Amino acid sequence: MRGPTRTSRLIATLLLSVAFALGGCSEQLGSTPPPAPTRIVFVPKIAKIPYFEAMNSGGMEAAKQLGVEWTMTAPASVDPAAQVTILRTLIARKVDVIVVAPNDPAALAPVIAEARAKGIHVLTSDTDAPGTQREVFVNQSSAEGIGTAVTDALMAKTGGAGKYAIVSCGPAAANLNSWISVQKEYTAAHYPKAQIVETVYAGEDEDAATALAKQLMTRYPDLTGLVGECTTSAPGVAKAVKEQQKIGQVFTVGVGTPQSIKPYLLDGSCSQSVLWNVESLGWLTAWTAKQVADGKPLSPVNKVSLELPAVKYDAPSKTVLLGDPLLITADNVDQFKY
């Protein structure tokens, strides 16, 4: 019998190659692709301010380590309608988790409900939206902690007496309003010789805060203190004191990011900033969002990372708490790069 010819051997080789190729394709077609990473979108109050940029940096760093996708979509103004539009776009995109710092909680309540009805998780961070269907609030510090720290810092400079005014940002911002409420009660109870004469609102506009602070100093010639209640009004009120040449006469404290408030700490127009580690807040927010998306329950005390080994969770209010506020002065301001 004749052996296989060269042609038949070639045909056999080609058929075998095709069989292997088809087998490989069938394995690829039958294989299960890896799951897509959880998509978390952070919607801050407004774009292009250092505070939320730092918070976003913390969230991005956490995302790398947690294996999730973190992006920020920020409104160009503090008009609540701008946040509503962004949230509706994210609902249409079917993202996994929306994290929002509400400018107006009431305005966001319906669209938060829409997101939850579509199966999208919704958290608040930095600012809460109580009474809505948000699932968890990631809180930077307690209202009592911030309100008392701000008041004590100012009273230490004014001798526990005198008239002071508050320049806040959005009039509907739940976090700022809770701090102001504490300041009013705490001042009345602990500093009876001091008086809060007025609270005004500058939006998230530093220049508007400066202008309002100047008007307050004109309206109350015996004013001894100003509080910048948010990270744009804190440098704004200090700038007003500097430009009016009232350093040492009108003292300011505020909730300001370190590098934006640094020049005013150094020249004495701001006495102290009360804040928290903003990048850590972003880190904690990303971690919490992943826990919620994964369906993992939060414990009363949570080991989030080496830097956040014991983060508390309050189940009745569904609130994760970063911790105590930081006191930023001219001596330690350079420890923070944002």
Secondary structure, DSSP 8 states (H G I E B T S, - for coil): -----HHHHHHHHHHHHHHHHHHHHHHHHHS-------EEEEE-SSSS-HHHHHHHHHHHHHHHHHT-EEEE---SSS-HHHHHHHHHHHHHHT-SEEEE--S-HHHHHHHHHHHHHTT-EEEEESS--TTSS-SEEEESS-HHHHHHHHHHHHHHHHTT-EEEEEEES-TT-HHHHHHHHHHHHHHHHH-TTEEEEEEEE-TT-HHHHHHHHHHHHHH-TTEEEEEE-STTHHHHHHHHHHHTT-TTTSEEEE---HHHHHHHHHHTS--EEEE--HHHHHHHHHHHHHHHHTT----SEE---SS-S-EEEETTTTEEE--S-EEE-TTTGGG---
